[in-house]
Amino acid sequence: MSFELPEEQSHQLDPIRESLEKVNFDWKIPPEKLEALVGENQNLKEMLEDVFDQCLRYTKTVVEEQELLLTEGHGEDHAERDKLRSLTHTATQDTLRAFARNLIKSGKTAANIYPLMPNTESRAACGQFALRLTLSREVSGVQV
Amino acid sequence: MEKQQEETMSTKDKLLLLEYSKIALKRIDGAIVNATDADSIRMKKIQETLGLTHDELLRTASDFLGGTISQ
């Protein structure tokens, strides 16, 4: 069974449709949206490059740590690797925090920043963001 | 791959996922530019083995790796 709303009532649903379209159900963090956010500001452009590099570094350490864990289990090597991952995680959070702070200084509002950036006070959110941003760069790059 | 599938992945599948991610990371790093090289062929092979597309593999990798984050 289906029914259709009269056209004049259907328009009343437009704000709801628009809100739903704004919700990002996608896992990706498009790098080009971050590039658009920084615009032509040279300082922010350089900071965004640092964000890309640091997130890539973090993702590499997580992948390597997991590989070691699956092949060799919890051992001395894993403890060392985990320490490195934790330090890289901290550095990533610092990089993201500095970037967000400079976005605000340059006049960007929270409404511009936070649909794209994580809560930089959350360590877990920064880690998740770094993984997603890095792997999104591959999705939007060369196709296999 | 949906969350449920991810949870039921074997160690072998997880290792393939990690291998795929490592190749992807090399490409992001700019180490690979030629789509016909051995790494790209290997990526195709992993896609076939796991029955997932490139995007699905990267999404699964993101979910899997994100789920392993510790403080």
Backbone of each chain as ProteinMPNN parsed JSONL, in Angstrom:
{"seq_chain_A": "MSFELPEEQSHQLDPIRESLEKVNFDWKIPPEKLEALVGENQNLKEMLEDVFDQCLRYTKTVVEEQELLLTEGHGEDHAERDKLRSLTHTATQDTLRAFARNLIKSGKTAANIYPLMPNTESRAACGQFALRLTLSREVSGVQV", "coords_chain_A": {"N_chain_A": [[0.847, -1.183, 0.0], [0.548, 2.187, -0.804], [0.804, 5.711, -0.514], [0.332, 9.085, -1.556], [1.319, 12.321, -0.683], [-0.62, 15.283, -1.006], [0.508, 17.767, -3.338], [0.954, 20.327, -2.204], [1.251, 19.745, 0.477], [3.406, 18.059, 0.438], [5.569, 19.736, 0.045], [5.976, 20.628, 2.573], [7.627, 18.821, 3.702], [10.115, 19.386, 2.772], [12.159, 20.798, 4.354], [12.926, 18.72, 6.09], [13.89, 16.795, 4.322], [16.071, 18.206, 3.306], [17.647, 18.432, 5.611], [18.283, 15.769, 6.075], [19.844, 15.239, 3.841], [22.083, 16.648, 4.476], [23.264, 15.228, 6.462], [26.069, 13.287, 7.014], [26.451, 10.211, 5.936], [28.454, 8.825, 4.957], [31.633, 7.157, 5.131], [33.877, 8.402, 4.364], [36.336, 11.066, 4.403], [36.52, 13.666, 2.569], [39.475, 14.803, 1.1], [39.593, 16.995, -0.568], [37.623, 18.667, 0.347], [38.643, 19.621, 2.705], [40.779, 21.006, 1.645], [39.395, 22.962, 0.269], [38.335, 24.273, 2.43], [40.565, 25.519, 3.664], [41.313, 27.217, 1.68], [43.033, 29.876, 0.062], [44.861, 30.535, 1.936], [48.103, 30.607, 2.897], [49.53, 29.75, 5.17], [47.661, 28.048, 6.401], [47.436, 26.193, 4.376], [49.939, 24.971, 4.431], [49.805, 23.875, 6.956], [47.755, 22.055, 6.573], [48.974, 20.262, 4.859], [50.774, 19.184, 6.675], [48.932, 17.921, 8.32], [47.927, 15.946, 6.568], [50.304, 14.457, 6.185], [50.957, 13.643, 8.806], [48.706, 12.158, 9.515], [48.895, 10.094, 7.685], [51.276, 8.923, 8.559], [50.464, 8.027, 11.078], [48.467, 6.177, 10.347], [50.015, 4.262, 9.027], [51.517, 3.268, 11.184], [49.527, 2.075, 12.712], [48.58, 0.076, 11.002], [50.899, -1.484, 10.706], [51.288, -2.272, 13.342], [49.002, -3.823, 13.823], [49.396, -5.862, 11.986], [51.644, -7.088, 13.016], [50.619, -7.94, 15.422], [48.742, -9.839, 14.576], [50.356, -11.709, 13.346], [52.402, -12.369, 15.126], [51.455, -12.081, 17.681], [50.972, -10.934, 21.133], [53.875, -9.669, 22.159], [57.306, -8.827, 22.97], [58.112, -7.271, 20.8], [55.676, -6.34, 19.94], [54.903, -4.748, 22.078], [56.776, -2.701, 21.926], [56.114, -1.656, 19.429], [53.544, -0.822, 19.95], [53.998, 1.216, 21.724], [55.24, 3.056, 20.062], [53.112, 3.537, 18.308], [51.322, 4.762, 20.053], [52.705, 7.113, 20.701], [52.766, 8.303, 18.179], [50.083, 8.643, 17.832], [49.543, 10.608, 19.749], [51.044, 12.712, 18.675], [49.61, 13.095, 16.348], [47.144, 13.961, 17.296], [47.959, 16.386, 18.426], [48.775, 17.761, 16.121], [46.339, 17.956, 14.732], [44.889, 19.468, 16.526], [46.305, 21.888, 16.559], [45.903, 22.667, 13.929], [43.077, 22.989, 13.845], [42.834, 25.058, 15.689], [44.131, 27.128, 14.358], [42.49, 27.381, 12.159], [40.247, 28.494, 13.333], [41.35, 30.879, 14.265], [41.793, 32.103, 11.832], [39.337, 32.905, 11.153], [37.413, 31.061, 10.462], [34.323, 29.482, 11.141], [32.856, 27.418, 13.744], [30.818, 26.016, 12.563], [31.747, 25.756, 9.993], [34.053, 24.287, 10.356], [33.671, 21.914, 11.984], [31.973, 19.999, 10.693], [33.812, 18.705, 9.172], [36.148, 18.257, 10.619], [37.477, 16.422, 13.49], [36.445, 16.267, 17.002], [38.921, 17.701, 18.626], [39.737, 17.318, 21.167], [39.239, 14.784, 21.805], [40.895, 11.845, 21.97], [40.444, 9.339, 20.781], [38.683, 10.047, 18.709], [40.347, 11.605, 17.126], [42.2, 9.702, 16.255], [40.56, 7.978, 14.785], [39.706, 9.764, 12.821], [42.144, 10.294, 11.529], [42.721, 7.827, 10.312], [40.527, 7.542, 8.603], [40.694, 9.838, 6.976], [43.154, 9.42, 5.703], [42.777, 6.967, 4.283], [40.7, 7.79, 2.69], [42.006, 9.456, 0.959], [43.2, 7.682, -0.756], [40.946, 6.556, -1.929], [39.95, 8.71, -3.362], [41.963, 9.026, -5.094], [44.223, 7.471, -7.353], [42.722, 4.925, -9.315], [42.338, 1.404, -8.873]], "CA_chain_A": [[0.0, 0.0, 0.0], [1.315, 3.435, -0.802], [-0.004, 6.914, -0.661], [1.126, 10.273, -1.852], [0.816, 13.55, -0.094], [-0.913, 16.322, -1.993], [1.734, 18.514, -3.622], [1.182, 21.452, -1.275], [1.729, 19.194, 1.761], [4.719, 17.458, 0.191], [6.577, 20.792, 0.228], [6.246, 20.801, 4.008], [8.696, 17.88, 4.076], [11.398, 19.808, 2.204], [13.229, 21.028, 5.354], [13.392, 17.427, 6.613], [14.727, 16.193, 3.264], [17.342, 18.947, 3.242], [18.444, 18.07, 6.791], [18.805, 14.418, 5.88], [20.914, 15.283, 2.84], [23.282, 17.238, 5.085], [23.885, 14.261, 7.358], [27.073, 12.53, 6.263], [26.444, 8.789, 6.285], [29.607, 8.238, 4.309], [32.791, 7.023, 6.015], [35.016, 9.144, 3.812], [36.581, 12.482, 4.698], [37.132, 14.071, 1.294], [40.56, 15.757, 1.285], [39.347, 18.226, -1.335], [36.782, 19.563, 1.149], [39.56, 20.299, 3.631], [41.539, 21.969, 0.832], [38.496, 24.096, 0.013], [38.172, 24.989, 3.706], [41.723, 26.383, 3.924], [41.35, 28.231, 0.617], [44.344, 30.328, -0.416], [45.687, 30.914, 3.093], [49.337, 29.83, 2.756], [49.844, 29.119, 6.462], [46.742, 26.918, 6.583], [47.773, 25.17, 3.362], [51.086, 24.219, 4.947], [49.345, 23.073, 8.107], [46.964, 20.932, 6.048], [49.963, 19.273, 4.381], [51.253, 18.497, 7.884], [47.844, 17.036, 8.75], [47.947, 14.775, 5.669], [51.512, 13.658, 6.459], [50.879, 13.042, 10.14], [47.647, 11.129, 9.491], [49.469, 8.962, 6.944], [52.25, 8.29, 9.46], [49.697, 7.32, 12.11], [47.805, 5.013, 9.731], [51.058, 3.255, 8.802], [51.905, 2.609, 12.444], [48.412, 1.22, 13.15], [48.577, -1.1, 10.116], [52.056, -2.326, 11.047], [51.057, -2.857, 14.663], [47.997, -4.882, 13.69], [50.015, -6.972, 11.259], [52.527, -7.751, 13.982], [49.756, -8.59, 16.413], [48.115, -11.011, 13.96], [51.346, -12.725, 12.961], [53.278, -12.787, 16.234], [50.768, -11.962, 18.967], [51.488, -9.954, 22.097], [55.227, -9.981, 22.624], [58.127, -7.64, 23.211], [58.066, -6.44, 19.595], [54.382, -5.66, 19.899], [54.908, -3.702, 23.109], [57.554, -1.594, 21.351], [55.319, -1.094, 18.333], [52.384, -0.148, 20.553], [54.506, 2.465, 22.302], [55.437, 3.951, 18.917], [51.789, 3.926, 17.828], [50.752, 5.69, 21.021], [53.386, 8.407, 20.523], [52.308, 8.861, 16.904], [48.703, 9.059, 18.082], [49.631, 11.887, 20.464], [51.515, 13.726, 17.716], [48.515, 13.345, 15.403], [46.165, 14.792, 17.995], [48.554, 17.731, 18.532], [48.738, 18.377, 14.785], [44.948, 18.296, 14.419], [44.489, 20.545, 17.447], [46.922, 23.131, 16.07], [45.222, 23.014, 12.669], [41.742, 23.491, 14.187], [43.01, 26.351, 16.373], [44.47, 28.123, 13.336], [41.298, 27.606, 11.328], [39.406, 29.425, 14.088], [42.048, 32.179, 14.245], [41.68, 32.704, 10.506], [37.973, 33.391, 10.968], [36.438, 30.001, 10.148], [33.424, 29.235, 12.269], [32.692, 26.007, 14.113], [29.912, 25.41, 11.576], [32.56, 25.407, 8.818], [35.139, 23.375, 10.709], [33.387, 20.618, 12.607], [31.458, 18.901, 9.849], [34.95, 18.035, 8.534], [37.205, 17.936, 11.583], [36.996, 15.742, 14.705], [36.636, 16.952, 18.282], [40.355, 17.466, 18.823], [39.993, 16.952, 22.573], [39.015, 13.333, 21.916], [42.013, 11.068, 21.399], [39.894, 8.301, 19.897], [38.117, 10.694, 17.51], [41.475, 12.024, 16.273], [42.739, 8.495, 15.637], [39.579, 7.547, 13.781], [39.763, 10.755, 11.747], [43.402, 10.111, 10.784], [42.572, 6.629, 9.469], [39.536, 7.804, 7.543], [41.212, 10.834, 6.031], [44.228, 8.815, 4.909], [42.235, 5.998, 3.327], [39.881, 8.56, 1.733], [42.92, 9.994, -0.054], [43.375, 6.621, -1.739], [39.683, 6.406, -2.664], [39.779, 9.801, -4.325], [43.154, 9.088, -5.949], [44.347, 6.536, -8.479], [41.878, 3.739, -9.221], [43.031, 0.131, -9.144]], "C_chain_A": [[0.892, 1.246, 0.0], [0.354, 4.608, -0.909], [0.91, 8.089, -0.963], [0.492, 11.477, -1.202], [0.417, 14.499, -1.221], [0.323, 17.223, -2.148], [2.018, 19.62, -2.612], [1.68, 20.959, 0.09], [3.129, 18.587, 1.611], [5.832, 18.481, 0.402], [6.918, 20.994, 1.699], [7.366, 19.865, 4.483], [10.068, 18.331, 3.582], [12.476, 20.08, 3.255], [13.799, 19.723, 5.912], [14.302, 16.76, 5.584], [16.089, 16.875, 3.22], [18.241, 18.586, 4.417], [19.076, 16.698, 6.603], [19.949, 14.405, 4.879], [22.214, 15.8, 3.44], [23.994, 16.242, 5.997], [24.845, 13.399, 6.545], [27.089, 11.074, 6.734], [27.693, 8.102, 5.747], [30.778, 8.158, 5.289], [33.934, 7.931, 5.602], [35.105, 10.574, 4.343], [37.282, 13.032, 3.461], [38.228, 15.111, 1.499], [40.307, 17.077, 0.567], [38.454, 19.201, -0.563], [37.637, 20.315, 2.176], [40.383, 21.344, 2.881], [40.68, 23.2, 0.537], [38.332, 24.939, 1.279], [39.347, 25.943, 3.96], [41.869, 27.465, 2.859], [42.768, 28.584, 0.219], [45.278, 30.752, 0.709], [46.933, 30.016, 3.143], [49.696, 29.076, 4.036], [48.956, 27.885, 6.686], [47.022, 25.796, 5.582], [48.925, 24.296, 3.858], [50.681, 23.334, 6.119], [48.533, 21.866, 7.636], [47.887, 19.847, 5.489], [50.522, 18.47, 5.566], [50.204, 17.51, 8.394], [47.842, 15.762, 7.895], [49.124, 13.85, 6.015], [51.403, 12.927, 7.793], [49.83, 11.932, 10.188], [48.13, 9.883, 8.743], [50.437, 8.187, 7.835], [51.513, 7.459, 10.52], [49.064, 6.04, 11.53], [48.816, 3.897, 9.488], [51.401, 2.526, 10.103], [50.793, 1.676, 12.936], [48.397, -0.066, 12.324], [49.719, -2.046, 10.507], [51.861, -3.008, 12.4], [50.064, -4.027, 14.578], [48.564, -6.105, 12.98], [50.892, -7.791, 12.208], [51.709, -8.545, 15.004], [49.152, -9.885, 15.85], [49.13, -12.108, 13.647], [52.147, -13.242, 14.152], [52.636, -12.685, 17.613], [51.391, -10.91, 19.873], [52.874, -10.385, 22.576], [55.979, -8.689, 22.84], [58.069, -6.677, 22.018], [56.77, -5.653, 19.531], [54.33, -4.525, 20.911], [55.657, -2.462, 22.603], [56.738, -0.863, 20.296], [54.14, -0.301, 18.892], [52.795, 1.192, 21.164], [54.681, 3.51, 21.183], [54.089, 4.457, 18.401], [51.165, 4.968, 18.755], [51.38, 7.088, 20.889], [52.916, 9.098, 19.23], [50.874, 9.368, 17.032], [48.688, 10.437, 18.761], [50.041, 13.011, 19.512], [50.412, 14.089, 16.724], [47.471, 14.256, 16.049], [46.68, 16.232, 18.118], [48.469, 18.473, 17.203], [47.321, 18.826, 14.435], [44.463, 19.461, 15.277], [45.04, 21.893, 16.956], [46.229, 23.603, 14.792], [43.85, 23.628, 12.962], [41.84, 24.886, 14.821], [43.307, 27.456, 15.339], [43.321, 28.38, 12.369], [40.4, 28.636, 12.011], [40.028, 30.832, 14.067], [41.861, 32.887, 12.905], [40.245, 33.116, 10.18], [36.956, 32.332, 10.584], [35.587, 29.739, 11.387], [33.356, 27.735, 12.554], [31.806, 25.288, 13.097], [30.659, 25.021, 10.302], [33.512, 24.257, 9.135], [34.648, 21.979, 11.09], [32.587, 19.586, 11.804], [32.614, 18.094, 9.244], [35.99, 17.537, 9.528], [36.633, 17.212, 12.802], [37.044, 16.694, 15.906], [38.082, 16.671, 18.684], [40.717, 17.22, 20.291], [39.823, 15.445, 22.78], [40.132, 12.573, 21.201], [41.507, 10.024, 20.397], [39.368, 8.913, 18.6], [39.237, 11.133, 16.558], [42.082, 10.821, 15.552], [41.846, 8.014, 14.503], [39.626, 8.469, 12.557], [40.997, 10.521, 10.876], [43.301, 8.918, 9.835], [41.644, 6.922, 8.29], [40.06, 8.785, 6.502], [42.253, 10.185, 5.114], [43.664, 7.856, 3.865], [41.305, 6.681, 2.319], [40.751, 9.141, 0.63], [43.172, 8.947, -1.128], [42.105, 6.467, -2.583], [39.557, 7.491, -3.726], [40.979, 9.92, -5.272], [43.091, 8.106, -7.106], [43.427, 5.331, -8.271], [42.679, 2.483, -9.556], [42.488, -0.46, -10.43]], "O_chain_A": [[1.875, 1.318, 0.737], [-0.783, 4.46, -1.357], [2.102, 8.071, -0.659], [-0.73, 11.623, -1.181], [1.053, 14.513, -2.275], [1.085, 17.413, -1.2], [3.162, 19.832, -2.212], [2.43, 21.656, 0.773], [3.927, 18.604, 2.547], [6.913, 18.136, 0.881], [8.003, 21.468, 2.036], [7.972, 20.089, 5.531], [11.079, 17.725, 3.935], [13.612, 19.64, 3.077], [14.997, 19.624, 6.177], [15.356, 16.226, 5.931], [17.124, 16.218, 3.111], [19.453, 18.447, 4.253], [20.245, 16.487, 6.926], [20.912, 13.655, 5.039], [23.304, 15.45, 2.988], [25.185, 16.39, 6.275], [24.471, 12.849, 5.51], [27.654, 10.746, 7.777], [27.951, 6.937, 6.049], [30.899, 9.0, 6.179], [34.845, 8.2, 6.385], [34.1, 11.199, 4.681], [38.495, 12.885, 3.316], [37.953, 16.193, 2.017], [40.738, 18.137, 1.019], [38.512, 20.411, -0.785], [37.389, 21.483, 2.475], [40.654, 22.426, 3.401], [41.168, 24.33, 0.551], [38.206, 26.162, 1.209], [39.138, 27.063, 4.425], [42.476, 28.508, 3.106], [43.612, 27.702, 0.057], [46.365, 31.271, 0.456], [46.83, 28.816, 3.398], [50.112, 27.918, 3.993], [49.43, 26.827, 7.101], [46.868, 24.615, 5.892], [48.904, 23.072, 3.732], [51.146, 22.203, 6.257], [48.611, 20.788, 8.226], [47.61, 18.656, 5.631], [50.716, 17.257, 5.479], [50.532, 16.411, 8.84], [47.767, 14.65, 8.418], [48.966, 12.634, 6.122], [51.719, 11.742, 7.893], [50.037, 10.896, 10.82], [47.809, 8.758, 9.124], [50.423, 6.957, 7.864], [51.899, 6.328, 10.813], [49.12, 4.973, 12.14], [48.517, 2.724, 9.714], [51.557, 1.305, 10.112], [51.069, 0.62, 13.505], [48.224, -1.159, 12.864], [49.523, -3.256, 10.622], [52.223, -4.171, 12.579], [50.27, -5.079, 15.184], [48.249, -7.241, 13.333], [50.876, -9.021, 12.192], [52.064, -9.66, 15.387], [49.061, -10.894, 16.55], [48.802, -13.294, 13.68], [52.528, -14.412, 14.189], [53.206, -13.149, 18.601], [52.22, -10.106, 19.445], [53.009, -11.361, 23.314], [55.395, -7.606, 22.89], [57.99, -5.46, 22.181], [56.74, -4.487, 19.136], [53.775, -3.462, 20.631], [55.229, -1.328, 22.822], [56.676, 0.366, 20.268], [53.786, 0.756, 18.371], [52.044, 2.167, 21.126], [54.321, 4.677, 21.338], [53.933, 5.639, 18.096], [50.556, 5.935, 18.297], [50.688, 8.104, 20.956], [52.7, 10.309, 19.199], [50.496, 10.374, 16.433], [47.912, 11.316, 18.385], [49.474, 14.104, 19.532], [50.291, 15.242, 16.311], [46.98, 15.198, 15.426], [45.921, 17.183, 17.933], [48.135, 19.657, 17.159], [47.116, 19.922, 13.914], [43.722, 20.326, 14.811], [44.331, 22.9, 16.942], [46.001, 24.798, 14.605], [43.498, 24.663, 12.397], [41.037, 25.773, 14.529], [42.795, 28.571, 15.443], [43.197, 29.477, 11.823], [39.861, 29.533, 11.363], [39.334, 31.832, 13.88], [41.78, 34.114, 12.847], [39.962, 33.609, 9.088], [35.778, 32.637, 10.397], [36.07, 29.771, 12.519], [33.74, 26.906, 11.729], [32.01, 24.11, 12.804], [30.268, 24.082, 9.609], [33.749, 23.376, 8.308], [35.151, 20.979, 10.578], [32.528, 18.42, 12.193], [32.43, 16.943, 8.85], [36.636, 16.514, 9.301], [35.453, 17.361, 13.119], [37.613, 17.783, 15.828], [38.427, 15.544, 19.04], [41.874, 16.946, 20.612], [40.22, 14.905, 23.812], [40.281, 12.658, 19.982], [42.069, 9.855, 19.315], [39.581, 8.363, 17.519], [39.095, 11.045, 15.338], [42.435, 10.912, 14.377], [42.315, 7.689, 13.412], [39.59, 8.012, 11.415], [40.916, 10.544, 9.648], [43.745, 8.993, 8.689], [41.943, 6.592, 7.143], [39.889, 8.584, 5.299], [42.23, 10.381, 3.899], [44.033, 7.926, 2.692], [41.145, 6.187, 1.203], [40.297, 9.304, -0.503], [43.342, 9.293, -2.297], [42.176, 6.272, -3.796], [39.114, 7.232, -4.845], [41.014, 10.793, -6.138], [42.055, 7.934, -7.748], [43.364, 4.78, -7.172], [43.572, 2.5, -10.404], [42.927, -1.53, -10.851]]}, "seq_chain_B": "MEKQQEETMSTKDKLLLLEYSKIALKRIDGAIVNATDADSIRMKKIQETLGLTHDELLRTASDFLGGTISQ", "coords_chain_B": {"N_chain_B": [[32.288, -4.087, 3.299], [30.088, -5.237, 5.713], [29.574, -4.481, 9.24], [29.053, -6.85, 10.674], [30.15, -8.805, 9.027], [32.769, -8.039, 9.127], [33.417, -8.62, 11.76], [33.429, -11.351, 11.659], [35.567, -12.012, 10.177], [38.31, -13.976, 9.087], [41.645, -14.634, 10.383], [43.368, -14.798, 8.248], [41.981, -13.365, 6.269], [42.002, -10.87, 7.483], [44.694, -10.316, 7.433], [45.065, -10.122, 4.691], [43.556, -7.863, 4.234], [45.07, -5.994, 5.614], [47.4, -6.124, 4.118], [46.454, -5.103, 1.725], [45.846, -2.534, 2.565], [48.386, -1.595, 3.173], [49.58, -1.468, 0.654], [47.934, 0.439, -0.485], [48.635, 2.596, 1.112], [51.265, 2.993, 0.326], [50.817, 3.912, -2.209], [49.504, 6.304, -1.665], [51.543, 7.635, -0.532], [52.983, 8.2, -2.725], [54.697, 6.417, -3.848], [54.039, 4.652, -5.801], [53.131, 4.936, -9.117], [52.371, 3.828, -11.443], [49.724, 2.109, -12.736], [49.82, -0.486, -13.608], [51.652, -1.994, -12.304], [53.229, -4.533, -10.177], [52.146, -4.335, -7.605], [49.612, -3.221, -8.006], [48.407, -5.262, -9.402], [48.411, -7.171, -7.43], [46.656, -5.968, -5.638], [44.27, -6.149, -7.072], [44.001, -8.906, -7.067], [43.581, -9.418, -4.363], [41.166, -8.094, -4.025], [39.515, -9.763, -5.547], [39.763, -12.164, -4.127], [38.657, -11.537, -1.626], [36.245, -10.657, -2.433], [35.404, -8.018, -2.62], [34.969, -4.558, -3.504], [37.278, -1.89, -4.409], [36.638, 0.487, -2.93], [34.998, -0.643, -0.941], [36.819, -2.311, 0.327], [38.616, -0.449, 1.419], [36.932, 0.922, 3.111], [36.25, -1.122, 4.871], [38.755, -1.621, 5.913], [39.201, 0.799, 7.218], [37.19, 0.689, 9.178], [37.946, -1.638, 10.542], [40.594, -1.05, 11.424], [40.04, 1.237, 12.884], [38.539, 0.171, 14.903], [40.443, -1.017, 16.412], [41.772, 0.837, 17.8], [43.569, 1.882, 20.577], [44.245, 3.622, 23.608]], "CA_chain_B": [[31.927, -5.2, 4.176], [29.317, -4.746, 6.848], [30.179, -4.694, 10.54], [28.943, -8.259, 11.055], [31.131, -9.557, 8.233], [34.093, -7.66, 9.618], [33.652, -9.336, 13.006], [33.621, -12.769, 11.414], [36.711, -12.187, 9.277], [39.364, -14.85, 9.584], [42.957, -13.977, 10.487], [43.913, -14.726, 6.893], [41.313, -12.24, 5.603], [42.484, -9.624, 8.098], [46.052, -10.07, 6.923], [44.91, -9.644, 3.31], [43.061, -6.488, 4.357], [46.211, -5.166, 6.014], [48.309, -6.059, 2.965], [45.814, -4.164, 0.786], [46.002, -1.183, 3.135], [49.792, -1.188, 3.063], [49.822, -1.066, -0.742], [47.223, 1.717, -0.655], [49.419, 3.641, 1.786], [52.416, 3.267, -0.532], [50.323, 4.734, -3.323], [49.239, 7.653, -1.131], [52.873, 8.199, -0.299], [53.559, 8.556, -4.022], [55.72, 5.452, -4.242], [53.586, 3.905, -6.976], [52.347, 5.774, -10.024], [51.957, 3.038, -12.589], [48.626, 1.227, -12.338], [50.0, -1.856, -14.099], [52.759, -2.65, -11.617], [52.91, -5.747, -9.423], [51.292, -4.024, -6.46], [48.234, -3.042, -8.46], [47.905, -6.608, -9.732], [48.171, -7.81, -6.135], [45.423, -5.381, -5.088], [43.16, -6.771, -7.814], [43.884, -10.291, -6.605], [42.97, -9.393, -3.024], [39.763, -7.733, -4.237], [38.815, -10.973, -6.009], [39.762, -13.16, -3.045], [37.724, -11.125, -0.565], [34.95, -10.344, -3.048], [35.041, -6.643, -2.291], [35.508, -3.531, -4.393], [38.32, -1.038, -3.827], [36.03, 1.333, -1.896], [34.541, -1.5, 0.17], [38.008, -2.761, 1.072], [39.164, 0.655, 2.214], [35.98, 1.192, 4.185], [36.416, -2.2, 5.847], [40.044, -1.376, 6.585], [39.001, 1.94, 8.122], [36.39, 0.203, 10.324], [38.751, -2.612, 11.291], [41.694, -0.367, 12.109], [39.44, 2.138, 13.872], [38.082, -0.653, 16.024], [41.59, -1.507, 17.195], [42.443, 1.971, 18.458], [43.63, 1.954, 22.027], [44.77, 4.939, 23.989]], "C_chain_B": [[31.202, -4.655, 5.404], [29.991, -5.146, 8.146], [30.191, -6.181, 10.931], [29.983, -9.107, 10.319], [32.538, -9.307, 8.764], [34.44, -8.442, 10.874], [33.941, -10.813, 12.783], [34.797, -13.035, 10.458], [37.742, -13.112, 9.914], [40.671, -14.057, 9.685], [43.566, -13.796, 9.096], [43.304, -13.537, 6.126], [41.803, -10.904, 6.164], [43.879, -9.28, 7.598], [46.006, -9.573, 5.474], [44.459, -8.183, 3.306], [44.209, -5.531, 4.711], [47.212, -5.028, 4.867], [47.77, -5.058, 1.942], [46.016, -2.73, 1.26], [47.43, -0.693, 2.97], [50.118, -0.742, 1.632], [49.157, 0.29, -1.007], [48.031, 2.858, -0.037], [50.669, 3.997, 0.979], [52.001, 4.182, -1.685], [50.058, 6.171, -2.865], [50.558, 8.386, -0.927], [53.565, 8.581, -1.605], [54.599, 7.578, -4.524], [55.33, 4.691, -5.511], [52.774, 4.844, -7.864], [51.787, 4.974, -11.198], [50.921, 1.988, -12.182], [48.822, -0.214, -12.794], [51.11, -2.592, -13.352], [52.272, -3.813, -10.729], [51.973, -5.479, -8.239], [49.832, -3.857, -6.869], [47.603, -4.389, -8.807], [47.566, -7.349, -8.439], [46.88, -7.274, -5.499], [44.192, -6.001, -5.755], [42.896, -8.19, -7.289], [43.202, -10.347, -5.235], [41.49, -9.025, -3.134], [38.95, -8.971, -4.618], [38.682, -11.989, -4.88], [38.715, -12.812, -1.98], [36.338, -10.759, -1.115], [34.464, -8.947, -2.723], [35.642, -5.683, -3.313], [36.596, -2.743, -3.651], [37.752, -0.194, -2.669], [35.602, 0.509, -0.684], [35.712, -1.984, 1.015], [38.563, -1.654, 1.962], [38.227, 1.021, 3.358], [36.127, 0.133, 5.288], [37.71, -2.025, 6.63], [39.892, -0.247, 7.593], [38.231, 1.488, 9.377], [37.227, -0.73, 11.192], [39.845, -1.92, 12.095], [41.162, 0.57, 13.194], [38.988, 1.393, 15.119], [39.214, -1.145, 16.911], [42.254, -0.388, 18.0], [42.388, 1.832, 19.973], [44.286, 3.277, 22.377], [46.287, 4.885, 24.023]], "O_chain_B": [[31.671, -3.716, 6.047], [30.858, -6.02, 8.172], [31.184, -6.699, 11.441], [30.608, -9.996, 10.897], [33.371, -10.21, 8.843], [35.577, -8.876, 11.058], [34.606, -11.456, 13.595], [34.984, -14.16, 9.994], [38.01, -13.04, 11.114], [40.788, -12.957, 9.146], [44.194, -12.778, 8.805], [44.008, -12.804, 5.432], [41.995, -9.938, 5.426], [44.206, -8.115, 7.37], [46.797, -8.719, 5.076], [44.913, -7.377, 2.494], [44.304, -4.422, 4.185], [47.796, -3.964, 4.663], [48.523, -4.27, 1.369], [46.316, -1.834, 0.472], [47.664, 0.476, 2.665], [50.84, 0.234, 1.426], [49.729, 1.164, -1.657], [48.101, 3.953, -0.597], [51.085, 5.155, 0.949], [52.731, 5.092, -2.077], [50.35, 7.127, -3.583], [50.659, 9.596, -1.126], [54.62, 9.216, -1.586], [55.302, 7.851, -5.497], [56.19, 4.153, -6.209], [51.828, 5.477, -7.396], [50.842, 5.403, -11.86], [51.207, 1.094, -11.386], [48.051, -1.086, -12.395], [51.471, -3.706, -13.733], [51.072, -4.032, -10.562], [51.116, -6.302, -7.916], [48.927, -4.3, -6.162], [46.425, -4.626, -8.542], [46.565, -8.061, -8.363], [46.113, -8.028, -4.901], [43.208, -6.331, -5.093], [41.754, -8.609, -7.097], [42.359, -11.208, -4.983], [40.655, -9.581, -2.42], [37.859, -9.205, -4.097], [37.628, -12.596, -4.698], [37.987, -13.68, -1.5], [35.386, -10.575, -0.356], [33.265, -8.714, -2.568], [36.684, -5.958, -3.907], [36.801, -2.906, -2.448], [38.315, -0.168, -1.575], [35.817, 0.913, 0.458], [35.626, -2.061, 2.241], [38.933, -1.892, 3.111], [38.676, 1.387, 4.444], [36.129, 0.453, 6.477], [37.76, -2.248, 7.84], [40.408, -0.337, 8.707], [38.582, 1.862, 10.496], [37.22, -0.628, 12.418], [40.005, -2.168, 13.29], [41.743, 0.689, 14.273], [39.046, 1.912, 16.234], [38.984, -1.627, 18.02], [43.177, -0.631, 18.778], [41.32, 1.687, 20.568], [44.822, 3.963, 21.507], [46.934, 5.889, 24.321]]}, "name": "protein", "num_of_chains": 2, "seq": "MSFELPEEQSHQLDPIRESLEKVNFDWKIPPEKLEALVGENQNLKEMLEDVFDQCLRYTKTVVEEQELLLTEGHGEDHAERDKLRSLTHTATQDTLRAFARNLIKSGKTAANIYPLMPNTESRAACGQFALRLTLSREVSGVQVMEKQQEETMSTKDKLLLLEYSKIALKRIDGAIVNATDADSIRMKKIQETLGLTHDELLRTASDFLGGTISQ"}
